[in-house]
Amino acid sequence: MEWRARLAAYLAERLPSASAVEIVNLRGMPAGASNDTVAVDLRVSTEGTAFDVEVVLRPERPDGILAPYDVHRQFRVMRALQRTAIPVPGVAWYEPDPTVLGAPFFLMSRVRGETLPLFWYAEGPRLRAAAAMLASVHAIDWRELGLAFLAAEPEPTSPLAAEAGAWRARAERLRISRAPLVVTLGEWLRANEPADARLAFLHGDPNPGNYLFAGDSVVAVLDWELAAIGDPRSDLGFYAALHTVFGGMSGSAGRTLLSDAYEAVTGRPQHNLDYYEAFGLYRMAIVTAGWAGRFGGAATGYSMDAIARRLAVLFGPRWEA
């Protein structure tokens, strides 16, 4: 039995009132640069009536730029967020048994909306809506929602400690934990964490492509695989770091259009954004190492050089490669 037939049989077992479950169509979706995303069109028949149901399949990849993957972690995050005002697709089933489709997976509802490119290039109502949504993400009570499992330590000594542990483990898995830039930057981050750092729930990658819009409203926030506990400015810093690696227009001292809009919608000045861009660059150094096995070391070396140059702009020539 090929995997589409196995998926249909799996769903039929979970919909006992249905007389038939048919997969009408499936196709890969462009969203999600790392984890696989498959749109599945179902036709569910019961008592002579057919219902068309649109879902999204998220299988767990065995490897990739953000390995190790954990779709159960994503499922738990999205299920918890359904108790909040954060618009996330509804999650239906998580299946840990890899014999069903060859890997663990979960299914979620499909939300229609417009996606955007990787960077903001101008102010506008959509940017303000995204910034307000990110502030709402940061404001949720993550302990009440049972999301403390996202922290790297049960009782984190600092927001950096809560978030960075998973990245150190990823660096060790990729065998770059002793790379000079990773070691030096990691030590600098631990020694210079801002005194006003605080714990909050983070999206992990708040680039425009991870929002779905209907008009100027955010109708869904997607791709929670990097959700974490840390300082809210870490999200702003990671978005700033993306500019260095993917060719955006880097701002001054960690600032971007997103951080400016975030300040405007929250009414709170965001200090030490250069530090959080540096943490974002630390994460991107590890991500680019994950590309080595997929795209070759030359691309990774170029990214590492770009990261070192950006650190030199932020903090002086000691970071130059």
GIDA-V265459 format. One record per pair of residues at least 6 apart in sequence whose C-alpha atoms are under 6 Angstrom apart, sorted by the first residue. I is the first residue (numbers start at 1). GAP is how many residues later the second one is. Records with the same first field share a line. If there is no record, write none. Layout:
I = GAP  GAP
//
This chain:
3 = 98
8 = 13
12 = 9
18 = 27  28
19 = 26  27
20 = 24  25
21 = 22  23
22 = 20  21
23 = 18  19
24 = 17  18
25 = 15  16
26 = 13  14
27 = 11  12
28 = 10
29 = 8  9
37 = 20  21
38 = 18  19
39 = 17
40 = 15  16
41 = 13
42 = 10  11
43 = 8  9
44 = 6  7
54 = 56
55 = 53  54  55
56 = 51  52  53  54
57 = 50
58 = 47  48
59 = 45  46
60 = 11  43  44  45
65 = 222  225  226
74 = 150  151
80 = 65
87 = 133
88 = 132  133
89 = 20
90 = 18  19
91 = 16  17
92 = 15  16
93 = 13  14
94 = 11  12
95 = 9  10
96 = 8
97 = 7
98 = 6
113 = 99  100  101
114 = 98  99
115 = 94  97
116 = 92  93
117 = 92
118 = 89  90  91
126 = 90
128 = 133
131 = 130  131
132 = 133
138 = 62  63  64
150 = 78  79
151 = 11  78
152 = 10  11  13
153 = 9
156 = 6
159 = 39  40  71  72
162 = 67  68
163 = 66  67
171 = 6  115
197 = 34
198 = 33
199 = 31  32
200 = 29  30  31
201 = 28
202 = 25  26  27
203 = 24
204 = 22  23  31
210 = 11  12
211 = 9  10
212 = 6  7  8
213 = 6
234 = 42
236 = 23
237 = 39  40  43
238 = 39  42
240 = 37
241 = 36  39  40
243 = 6  7
245 = 58
253 = 21
254 = 19  20  23
263 = 6
288 = 12
289 = 11
292 = 8
308 = 11  12  13
309 = 11
311 = 8
312 = 7  8
//
